[in-house]
Amino acid sequence: MKFINIKIYIVGLVGAYIISGCTNTNTQTEAERVGYLVTLSQNDIYYKCGNKEELVNKNGKFSCSTFPVGFYRDSTKIGSISSLHEDKYVFPQDMQLAEDDIRSTMMKIASR
């Protein structure tokens, strides 16, 4: 009688092990992280992250699951961020730009 109970217990453990091994634990998708771009005008600013390209809403809100995030006005890159602060606000001084991008942006702004 004890031998049969042990067999059932072992079969149950092996079955549970097989079932737990068959589940896919890598199906987690990265959660969308929401941030707020702080500028005087969000009307024509859009952002790109991964394959996503959308306008920043009237409150400066944007959401991405991947970083970096690039911000653009017209076709001019304003800057990019590689992470979000805990407060989720992105100020112009938080953005990164390559030196060549800064010169190009300043020339375009000055010529308007």
Secondary structure, DSSP 8 states (H G I E B T S, - for coil): -HHHHHHHHHHHHHHHHHHHHHS-TT------EEEEE--S--TTEEEEETTEEEE--TT-EEEESSS-EEEEETTEEEEEESS--TT-EE-GGG-B--HHHHHHHHHHHHT-
